[in-house]
Amino acid sequence: MKVRDLEVVVLPTAVQNLDDATSYTSHKLFNPSSAHKLVDAFNNKDLFFTLIGTMKDIWGEGFVVAEGMRVFLSHSSKDKAIIDIVYNELQKSGVSAWYDKYQIEPGDRITSKINEGLDMSDIGIICISNSFLNSDSGWTETEQNYFFQRKMRDSTSKFIVLNIDVPHKNLPPLLQDYRYIDYQSDGAISTLIDALKKNKKI
């Protein structure tokens, strides 16, 4: 897959300056002549990423990476602080996640972008919370229903529930039958990543 086909590319935490970036070219991540543009663009020391529009400007034609799993993060906007953590850990583990915070830009049609993200996803992560269940926008329910319907049409289609703060008895009836990951438990994100890797090699 060419870089131009990707939406997000993640560099390791170790790449924090031009020297690190240049030395990392031995892994064929990017063109050395463009390394300084990448380093200047990033100020997050835990996660380095760039959107496709920027990548087209700074990377050459020959850059190739392996294609992996794409997951869709269905969540409430009120849980952004938690979803940021989940997203960063997924990216560092090599899981490409569709996260509206980085995929929907000013001027984009929200419905079209979400439809695109859902359609391209291999698996959904339903980050359920009290805010998720009581969302006024309707997006969370719509996304949840999409993954239910997709599973009904195709039994091999899967989604994973990451339960942030909802007691089992308060989960939607159809979700109560699915084993979920308790976000409050130790190693919850590691459990999530392991589950994703078992579903599809990444």
ABEGO torsion letter per residue (X at the ends): XBAAABABBBBBAABABAAAAAAAAAAGABBAAAAAAAAAABABAABBBBBAAAAAAABBAABBBBBBBBBBBBBBAAAAAAAAAAAAAAAAAGBBBBBAAAABBBGBBAAAAAAAAAAABABBBBBBBAAAAABAAGAAAAAAAAAAAAAAABAABBBBBBBAABBAAABBAAAAABBBBBAABBGAAAAAAAAAAAABBX
